[in-house]
Amino acid sequence: MGIRTPELLAKIDIPRQKLYYLEQKGFIKPQKTVIGEKEFREYSEEDAKKVEYIWKYLKKGFKYKIAFEKAMEELASPQLSFAKTEKPAQG
């Protein structure tokens, strides 16, 4: 089972409209489940990570396409992310 929209919004603190825009542009592809007359989105862990990284770059002022490209680069090379956050050893 994936992460539903309210949980993802709370976890990443991204506005709902921006999250849906990422979906509209094809950057993420949540599963859609219909219960009664309502449609719910469920995001995979992979999509949740993408949203987190894309949002990080959007907040820095990058346009959507560039934010997506940078996020994919970072996700493809976890050592980049690790190297940026690693503190130098004290000797």
C-alpha positions in Angstrom: 0.0 0.0 0.0 1.3 3.4 -0.9 1.2 6.8 0.7 -2.0 8.8 0.4 -2.1 12.4 -0.6 -2.7 13.9 2.9 0.2 11.9 4.4 2.5 12.9 1.6 1.5 16.6 1.8 2.2 16.5 5.6 5.5 14.6 5.2 7.0 16.9 2.5 5.1 20.1 3.2 4.4 20.7 -0.5 1.2 22.5 -1.6 -1.5 20.2 -3.0 -1.6 22.1 -6.3 2.1 21.7 -6.9 1.9 18.0 -6.1 -0.9 17.5 -8.6 1.1 19.6 -11.2 4.0 17.2 -10.9 1.5 14.4 -11.7 0.0 16.4 -14.6 3.5 16.8 -16.1 4.2 13.1 -15.8 7.0 13.5 -13.2 5.2 11.1 -10.9 2.5 8.5 -11.5 0.4 7.7 -8.4 -2.0 4.8 -8.4 -5.6 5.9 -8.5 -8.2 4.0 -6.5 -11.9 4.6 -6.7 -13.9 4.0 -3.5 -17.5 4.8 -4.0 -17.6 8.0 -5.9 -14.3 9.3 -4.6 -10.9 8.8 -6.3 -7.8 8.5 -4.1 -4.2 8.7 -5.1 -1.6 6.5 -3.6 2.1 7.3 -4.1 4.8 4.7 -4.2 8.0 5.2 -2.1 9.8 6.0 -5.3 7.2 8.7 -6.2 7.4 10.1 -2.6 11.2 10.4 -2.9 10.9 12.1 -6.3 8.4 14.6 -4.9 10.7 15.3 -1.9 13.7 16.0 -4.1 11.8 17.9 -6.8 10.3 20.1 -4.1 13.7 20.8 -2.6 14.9 22.2 -5.9 11.6 24.1 -6.6 12.0 25.9 -3.3 15.5 26.9 -4.4 14.0 28.6 -7.4 14.5 26.1 -10.2 11.8 25.6 -12.8 9.9 22.4 -12.8 11.8 20.7 -15.6 15.2 21.5 -14.2 14.1 20.6 -10.7 13.0 17.2 -12.0 16.3 16.7 -13.8 18.3 17.6 -10.8 16.2 15.4 -8.6 16.6 12.4 -10.9 20.4 13.0 -11.0 20.5 13.1 -7.2 18.3 10.0 -6.9 20.5 8.1 -9.4 23.7 9.0 -7.5 22.9 8.7 -3.8 26.6 9.4 -3.0 26.0 13.0 -4.3 23.4 13.5 -1.6 25.5 11.8 1.0 28.6 13.8 0.1 26.8 17.1 0.5 25.5 16.3 4.0 28.5 14.5 5.3 30.4 16.4 7.9 34.2 16.4 7.6 36.0 14.2 10.0 37.6 15.9 12.9 41.2 14.9 13.4 
